[in-house]
Amino acid sequence: MPLVEFVQLHQLGQLLQRWKFVGWRIERTLVASAYERRSASSMQAVSTDVLFQPFQLKSLELPNRIVMAPMTRMAAPDGIPGEANVAYYRRRAEDGVGLILSEGTVIDRPASRNDSSIPLFHGDAALRGWSRVIEAVHAARGRMGPQLWHIGSASSPRGWSPGAPLETPSGLNAPNEPRGVAMSDEDIADTISAFARAAADARRLGFDVAELHGAHGYLIDQFFWDGTNRREDRYGGATLRERSRFAAEVLAAVREAVGPDFPLLLRISQWKQQDFKARLATTPEAMADWLVPLVEAGADVLHCSQRRFWEPEFPEVDGEDGLNFAGWAKKLTGAATISVGSVGLSGDFIGAFGGKPSSVVGLDALVRRMERGEFDLIAVGRAILSDPRWVTKVRSGDRASLKDFNPAALAELI
């Protein structure tokens, strides 16, 4: 989940020790540095009016295009959201964030989470906690949805055990890396039902949307990825379209549970926490085969996670200033899309786990892409995580008081 931009941050920290792509890292550092120099030069000049245009989809009405990205906080003792969680989300609503997406909150499966402080989205106590969250957000005139999550085979960053076998498509965490057990047909059916119940509870509690976490190498994404889905039944297959059946069935069940007018978001990514260079779809045609059936199954909005929003998805097709992931997803499916990835900051989230801060950069590249209608909404992660007044400062043009990102903010509910 519950990252991410923003991504599910804590799950990725352990991967730094295994990062062997030294040349690739140097290349990406150079790209990020070039972006920082380009953006910093126009921080004071760019108008951000496009970020503050209203947005409407079905029953959802937003005052602006800014989304708080779902960011795992591991700050709900025993999985129950408390007053600190309520205040954390209320502060973002008071600041005028258009749509708040919660940290990943897990469905009712025995091994759906890998830390005891990840919030549950099932059971009376947890749902009462979430009810207090959405009441506080609405009292501040905010809009919010939970990100519904199953971690799949992701190991615990703190050595915690769920007390049940990790569930995976094929007993793999990554290619040639066994972990967990292959799900039976009954396991799959029960998991689909658990997602549907959670979404129904979200609507019953008064949330404005619900998002399914289908990215970053967690359970739904493990079905997409041929590196972790080696099944020979109807949930596997040689093509990405075939391996998308599980996600499509989850979406269809959720849509039936919440009705036609409740907006459903699906977070997706090419990269995985297991392999930053992984790509599910290497051509626009393959991406269409992947995403069109998911929109047809019930996804209203595709939340397209990439580490740097300004990077083109298929530069061999439309050039170095071509559409990013969210841009291509919108073009190919016609669905609304959310982009995300290092908005307003010089470095991506990986550096934060090595203790590397990020400095404030301008929003000119973001504004340019939004003004040309490339995607509909933009999710902001670390910038909002560390500064609950980020939206107000951007709206008023108070660039001087925008805060650099300090990795210490990951340990707090600021």
N, C-alpha and C positions, 0 to 999 in steps of 0.2 A: 502497500500500500503502500497499511497502509501504507510512496516519493511521490515531486517531483515534479516539480517542474517539475516543473520540479519533479523529482523522483523520490523514491523511497530511500532516503539518504543512508540511514545506518546500515542497511543491508549491503551497501556497496563498499563500505570502508574496508572490509576484510579482503577485498579483491586487489587492493593496492599492493599487497605483498606478492601477488602472483602476476603483476603486470610486467610482461616481458617485451612489450612492443616499444622499445626505447626510441627507435627511429620515428615511429608513428607519433609518439608523445612529443618529440621535438617538433615535428611538422605541425601538430595541432597547437602547440605553444606559440609558434610563429604566426599561425593564422589568428589566434586570439589576440596576440600583441598588435597585429595589424588592425584588427577590428577596434581595439582600445584606442589606438592613435587616431583612427578615422572618426570615431564617435566623439572623443574628447574635444575635438576641434570645433564641434558644433553644438555643444551642450547647451549653451545659452540661447542659441538662435532658433532652434526647431520649435514649431508649434505642436502641442500635443492634443489639439482639439479633437482629432479623430478618435482618440482613446476614450473620449467622454461623450460619444454619441450613444443614444439608447439602442437597445437590442431586444427583440421580442421573438419568442419561439413557443408556439402552443400557449400553455398557461404561464410561461415564464416571461416576465418583463424586467429588464435590467436597466439601470440608469446609465451605465457605461460599459465598456468592453474589457474591463480589467477583472481577471479571475485570480483568486488566491489559489495557488497550486497546492495539491495535496502533498503534505510533507509529514513523514513519520516522525513522531515525537517521543514515543515510548514514555509517556507521562500520565498514564491512567492506571493507578495502582489496582491490581487484580482485575484489570480490564474495565473498570467502571469510571466513566467521565465524572470528574468532580468540579468543585468551584473554580479551581485554577484553569481547567479546560474551558469552562463557561466564559470566564473573563478573557481568556486568550482569543476566542473567536468573537466575543462581543466587541473587543477593541478594534478588530478589523472591520466589523460592520459599522461601527461609529465613525471610522475613517472614510467610509464610502466605497469600499471594495464592491464591485458590481455583483460578483458571485463568489461565494466562499465554498471551496471544496474541502471537506474534512481530511484529516490524516486517514490513512487506510484503517478501516474498522472491519473486523472479520465476521464471516458468516458462521452459521451453526454446524461446524464439522469438527471432529475430534482433534485434528492437527492443522487447523486453518491459520494458526498464528505460531510464531516462534519466540515470543517473549511474553511474560505475564503482564507487562505494562502496556501492551498493545490493546486498544479498546475493542471490546466485543460489540457486535450489533445484534445481539440476541440475549434473551433472558430479561426478566423484569427489572433487575437493578440497573443493568447497563442501559436499557431503553429509557428508564426514568432519567438517567443521567443525560442521555442524548435529547430527551424532551426538554430538559432545562437549557441545554445549549441552543436549540432552535427557538425557544421562547425568548431567550436573551437576544439572539440575532434579529429576530423579527421586531422586538421592542426597539432596536436601534435602526429599524427600517432596512435591514439587510436581507439578502437572499442566500440560501445555503443548500448544499446536498452532501450526503455521506458518500465516501468512496468505499464501495463494498469489495472485499478482498479475500482471497485465499492464497497463502504464500507458496503452495506447492512444496517443492523440496528445498527451499531456501533454509540454510542452517542458521541457528541462533547466533547473533553477534556476541551474546553474553553466556553461551553455554546452557541456556534453558532448554528443557525438553517438554514437549506437549503431552507426553505420556501415551502417545499413540503413534503408529508408523506414519511417516510423511507420505502424503498422497501425490502421485505423479502419473503422467500418462503411461510411462513404460519403465518406471524404476530407475530413471536417469535424471541427474541434475544438469548435466552437460554431455556432449558427445564423449563416450568412453569413460564417464564418471558416474558409476552406480550410486544411487541414494534413494531411499524410500521404496515404496512398493507400487507396482502397477495397479491402477484402479480397476475394480471389477465393474460390470455393467450396473450392479446395484449401487456401488459407490458413486458412479457418474450420475445416475438418476437422483440419488439423494442430494448430491452437491448442486445439481440444477434446481431442485426444489428449495434448497437452503438459500440460494441466491434470490429466488422468487419471493420467499417469505421475508427476507431482509428488505427487499425493495418495497414490498407491501407495507411493512412496518414503517419504512421511511415516509411513505405517503401518509399513513395513518397518523404519525407523529407531527405532520405538518411541514416536512421538508419540501423544498421547491423543486428539486431534481434528485436523481440518484445517478452515481457514476459506478460503472463496473471496471475494476482494475484488470486490464488485459495486456499489460506491458511488462517490460523489464525482467523477463525470465521467471515470473511467478506462474501460478497454475494455468490460467487461461492461455497465457503466452507459451507455456511449455507444450500445449496442444498444437499451437500454430507452428512451432519450430521443429524442423525435421531432425535437428540434433537431439531432441528429447522425446519426440513422438515417433516411436517405431511400431506402433500398433498395427495389427493386420485386420482389425474389424472396421466398422463404419466410422469410427472416430480417428482413424489413421489414414494413410494413403500417400501416394507419391506427389500429389499436388497440394499447394497451399489451400486451394478451395476445399479439398477433401478434409484437410486437417483443421479447417475452420468450423467443422460441423458442431463440435462441442460448444464453441462460443455462440454460434447461431442458435443452438437449442437453449442455451442460457438466456440469450436476449429474448427469444420468443416466449419463454416461460415468464420472464420478468415483465414483458409487455402485457401478457395476459393478466398478470397479477395486479398491475397498476393502472390498466386501462389505456385508452388511446391518447389522452391529452396530457399525461404526465411525462415531462421530458426525460429521456434516458441518454446518458453520456457513456461512451466507451473509450477508455484510455488504451492506446496502442503505441508500440515502438518497434523500430527495426532492431536496435541494439538490445543486448541482454546484459544483465549484471555478470553473467558467466562469460560473456564475450562481447566487448565493446564494439568489435568490428562486424558482428553478425548482421546480416540483412535478410529479411524474409522475402522481400520483393525487390528484384534487381532491375526491373523494367516497369514502365507505366502499365503495361498489359498485365503483368503479374500482380501489381498492386490493385488493379481493378478486380481481378479474379478473387483477391483476398477480401477487399473492403465492400464491394457492392452487395454481396450476400449478407453481410453484417448489417448494413443499412436496411436492406429489405426485411431482415429479421426483427428489426425494432430499434436500432440505434438512431437517435435524432442528431447527435453531435459526436464527432470523432475528435478526441483529445490526443493530438499527435506529438508524442514526446521525442524530442531530440536534444542533444546536449548543448547545441548552439543554434538558436532559431534562424540565424541569418545564413546558414549553410544550405546550398541548393541540394535537392534530393537526387535529381538526375541531370547534372551539369552537361553530360554528353548529349542531352536532348535539347535543353534550352539555355545553356551557358552558365557562367559563374554567378550571374545575378538572377538565375532562374528560380522557379518556384521551390519553396521548401517543402517539407513533408506535409504540413497542413495544407499548403497551397495545392499540391498534387491531389491529396485526398478530397479536397473540395471540388476540384476540377473533374475528377473521375467519378465521384458519387453523387454530386449535387447536394450533399449534406452540409450543414454548418460545421465549421471546424475551429478548434482551439490550437494555437501554437504555443510553444514553451521552450525555454532553454537559455539560461544565462542573461535574462533581461536586466538591463541596467547595471551589469557588473562585468568586470574585466576578465574574470576566470570562471571556469565551470565548476560544478559541485565536487568533482573528483579531488581537486586541489585542497578543498576544505578538510579532507580527512588526513592530509599530510600537514595540517596546521597552517595552510597558506590562506591569507586573507585575499579578498578581492576589492578592488577600488571601484568607485562610481564611474560609469561611462554614460555618454549621451544616448538618447533614444531615437536618433535620426534614422537608423536602419529600420527600426521597428515602425516608425511613423510612415516611412516611405512604402513599406510593404502593406501596411494597413490601408493607406490612402489608395493604393491600387486594387484593393479588394481581395488580396491574396487569401486571407483567412478572416474569420469573423471576430474572434476573441483572442486575447493574449493572457496566458497564465504567468504569474510572477511568483517565484519561490523565495529564494534566500533574501532578496531585497525586502520583501514584506515580512518574512520571518523575523528579521533583525530590526525592523523599523515599522511599528504599527501605524505611523503617520505618513507612510510612503505615498499613498494616493493623494492626500491633501497637499503634500509638497509638490508633487508633479503637476497637479491641477493648477496650483497657484504660481507655478514657475519658480518656486523657491529651491533651485538646484543647489545652492550653496549649503543648505542644511541636510541634504541627502547623506545618508550614512554609508561608509564603506562596510563591507561584510567582514565580521570577525568570527572565525570558526567557533569561538566560545559560545556564540548564540545558539548553537545546536543543542546545548545542554540545558537551555532555559525555555520557559514559556513567557517570552517578553511581551 
